[in-house]
C-alpha cells in the first residue's frame, strides 16, 4: 500500500480544489481528468470480476478493497478515460484512510471543482454508485451502517 498524497481526506479535497482552480475552462479540466486517469495503476485482469463491478455506471468500473478498518486501500479501474480520472480523484480522497474517516468524509470536492454541473447524468450516477460502494466497504470493516 502506498502513502496518501495528503495526510487527511479533507487536505486531499482542498488540494484537488486548488489544482482545478488553476484551469480556466472545462475543456482544460476534462483534459486534466483524463491525464489523472492515465496515471492510475492498471487494474489486474483477475480483479475485473462482477463482485468488484460498480453497478450503475455507464462505463465498466471495478472497485477492489483491501486492508483493515485502520487503513482501507482501494484499487479501481474503468474502460473510460474520464471515468478513470474521476476514479483517480476518489482514490486520492478515500484510499489508504481509516474506515471511520472514509465514512465521515463527504465528497465536497465534487461541488468545489464544479464537477456536479459538468458531468452527464449517467456519469453522475456512476460516481454516486462508486462512492456508495466505497463507503459500504468501509462500513463493513468498521462494523457500522454506511452514512
N, C-alpha and C positions, 0 to 999 in steps of 0.2 A: 504494500500500500504506500502511496505517496503522501507527502505532507500537503495540506491545502495551501493554496497561494496566500490566502489571508487567514488570520488567526480565528476569526469568527464568521458565521454566516452573514451577520449584519455588515461586517467590514467588506466581505465579498460583494454584497449588494451595492454598497457605496462605491466601490472600485468600478463595478460594471457601469453604474450610472455616470461616473466621471469619464470613463472611456467613451461611452456612447455620446456624451456631450461634446466630444471633440469633432464629431461629424456633422456637417451642415445639413445634409438631407437624407431621406430614407434610402436612396439608391446606394449611398456610401455605407449606411448602416447595414443594409442587406448584404453588401459585399463583405463587410466585416464579419457578419454572422456566418457567411459561407466560409470565410477564411478560418474562423474559430472551429467550425465543423471539420475542416480538413486536418486540424491539429489533433483531433481525437484519436486515441489509440484504437485501431480497428478491433471490433468485437470478434472473438473466436467464433468460427462457424458452429462449433459444438454448443455455443450459448444461444444460438438463434433458434430457440425452441418455442413452442406455443406457451409453455409455462412462464416464460420471461417476456412474452409479447404483450405490448400495451394495446388493449382493445379500445377503440375509439379514435385511433389515429388514422388519418387517410393514408399516410405513408406506413411502411413497415418499421416498427420501433420495438427494440428489446431493452429491458432494464434488468440488470443482473446484480443482486445484492450479495454482499459478503461482510463478515466481521461480526461485531458484538454490539450490545447496547451502548458500550462506552465509545465505540468507533465503528460506524457503519460506512462501508465503502460501496460505491456503485460503479459499474461499468455499463455503458449503453452504446447503442448504435442505431443507425437508420439508413434507409436507402435513398433519403432525400438530403440534398446539400443544406437547405435552410433549416430543416428539422435537426440535422446534425449540429448546426450552430446553436439552436435552442437547447439541445442536449448539453452542449459544452457549457452554456451558462447555468443550467440547472445543476450540473455536476459541480461546478465551481462553488455554488452556494451551499449545496447539501451534502456532497460526498466527503467522507473522512471526518464526519462530525458525530458527536454523541446523539443517540436517538432522541433524547429529550430536547436538544437544540433543534433538530430537524422538525420535531413536532411543534415547537413553539415559534418557528420561523415562517412568516407569511412571505410569499414571493413578491415583495414590494418592487423589486427591480422591473417587473413586467410593466407596471404603471410608470415607474420613474424614467424609463427609457422610451416610453411611448409605444411599446410593443403591442399593447392591447388594441390600439387604434389601427395598427398596420398589418395584423395577421388576418388571414381569411378565417371565417367561422370554423372550418374544418381543422385548421392548424391550431386555433384557439382551443377547440375541444380536445385535440390530441395533447396539447401542452397541459391542459387541466387534468386529463386522464393520467398523464405521466406523473404529475405532482400527487394525485390521489394514491397511485400505486406506491410511489416512493414513501409517502407518509404512512401507508398501511404496513409496509415492511418495517419502518421504524417503530410503529405502534406494537407490532407483533413481538419485536425484541424488547421493547420497554414494558410490555405486559399491560398496555393501556389501549383504549379505543382511539382511533385517529381523530384529530380535531376537525 
